[in-house]
Amino acid sequence: MESLRTRVLTSVVGFLVVLLVLWFGRVLLLPALLLLSTVALREYVGMCERQDLDVRRKSLYVGGAALIVAAYPAFGGGPWDGISWREVALAFVLGYFLILEVISPGERPLERLVYSVFGLLYIPWLLGFFLLLRFLPDAESGFAFLLLPLIATFATDVGGFFFGQFFGRRKLAPEVSPGKTVEGAVGGLLLSFVVVFALTRLTFVSEVWSAYDALLFAVLVSSASQLGDLAESLIKRSLKAKDSGSSLPGHGGLLDRLDSLLFAVPITYLFLTVVVYGGG
Amino acid sequence: MESLRTRVLTSVVGFLVVLLVLWFGRVLLLPALLLLSTVALREYVGMCERQDLDVRRKSLYVGGAALIVAAYPAFGGGPWDGISWREVALAFVLGYFLILEVISPGERPLERLVYSVFGLLYIPWLLGFFLLLRFLPDAESGFAFLLLPLIATFATDVGGFFFGQFFGRRKLAPEVSPGKTVEGAVGGLLLSFVVVFALTRLTFVSEVWSAYDALLFAVLVSSASQLGDLAESLIKRSLKAKDSGSSLPGHGGLLDRLDSLLFAVPITYLFLTVVVYGGG
């Protein structure tokens, strides 16, 4: 019971905090993402180290922070047409990681390098899309657009849970996440589609999205959200961890909460820039 | 003798082919880079597999090709201000890699993933900068700009060789590349500076670069070129390989030839976009 109360309390407080942070995006979102990135990277590093995989802790936090700051829209898109500030930051962070290994290679420098680089792309690079989406195409619409993957992910989770509970028969990915079923995945997709379709038809979004866009988006975002979940399970399984950590009271690790959004938010941004606002 | 003749012949032919490919950049550079990327990735995959590190061969070639095509300037910079086509491609290739692992995780899915992602960034992502630089800011100047890191890298090699030979005493990075000396590194930097300075002062480049720019660039490109060399040594050492492969008759592997340029070309592009044409 204690645990349930803690869970509910963390959920409600978490939800309100998230809304607040998103609303005051210009001031609060950047520091919030810096915090999330550091905590999530800490969990990743922790899981790696428990498997005797060495990762450069501090450089990863600093490099991750650089990648997120580079997504801040105040700096403009990038220094030139074909390159974004995020790529500039990525290039310098990679160079910096390499310099560190060349100076003190230790025992297994390549292993340290590849796991650090993966952590960098998996957490701060993907989190940077939250900031990009918040201001796409401007601060007002961006707020609504950023709510879409959050709501769609929630609908996917709820739909997946109930469909899986009642109709779940065929395993979806038995080696990665044994609890998931094909029926649950389809249910998540369906509920998310209904919710996204309703939302995009009833709000201002309908002015820029066609019904076809809404359908395509619902399928993409729900699939991405489920893939994010499976990807994190895969990482945990490979690193023989049950939870990613214990950063959130009663909810296990932060990465366990963030996993779906890490994919749902970038796909929303890519969908909007490539399909809706379309092509250069 | 046979080997020396082969070496010289490969060098001369190679040099002429490179000039030709660069000159006809719009038609020949893209297929040439696709070929280089595939051959270099093959060497990387080969080194990994000999150490029993499993990498997704075909997906890596295809993903690498996508990353290079995304750098082709005909597509414009990117779908939106804060994101380039290369990042769009990177996001989809990463997602694709993850889907493959979720579907058939095999024994060590995370290991396969991290080494594949590193190969993707190290080879095709860096090679993409060749294409970006070739057309910065247009096809005429871009040709000259792309020659700069090639010449600077050559000067760094020559300077490093002779200074190292005559004055070499202190080891530069004994654990990574025992043959390199601090004196050789400084010599490479000096000769490269003289050559770059002369070139940028005597050609049209002086119209856009100040003398200060030329100095800064010479230090950056020569350091990057030497770091590229050390980085490849580090990778080879970690994978217990002497040469990266035997793709070039008499010259060992392609990666052994390409290593310095993989860093010198991107730093030239970053220098031009961030410092010279400057900041959004």
Interface residues (C-beta under 8 A of the other chain):
Chain A: A71 P73 F75 G76 G77 G78 P79 W80 D81 G82 I83 S84 W85 R86 E87 V88 A91 F92 L94 G95 L98 I99 E101 V102 I103 P105 R108 P109 L110 E111 L113 V114 Y115 V117 F118 L121 L132 L136 A173 E175 V176 A224 L227 L230 A231 L234 I235 R237 S238 L239 F263 P266 Y269 L270 T273 V274 Y277 G278 G279 G280
Chain B: A71 P73 F75 G76 G77 G78 P79 W80 D81 G82 I83 S84 W85 R86 E87 V88 A91 F92 L94 G95 L98 I99 E101 V102 I103 P105 R108 P109 L110 E111 L113 V114 Y115 V117 F118 L121 L132 L136 A173 E175 V176 A224 L227 L230 A231 L234 I235 R237 S238 L239 F263 P266 Y269 L270 T273 V274 Y277 G278 G279 G280
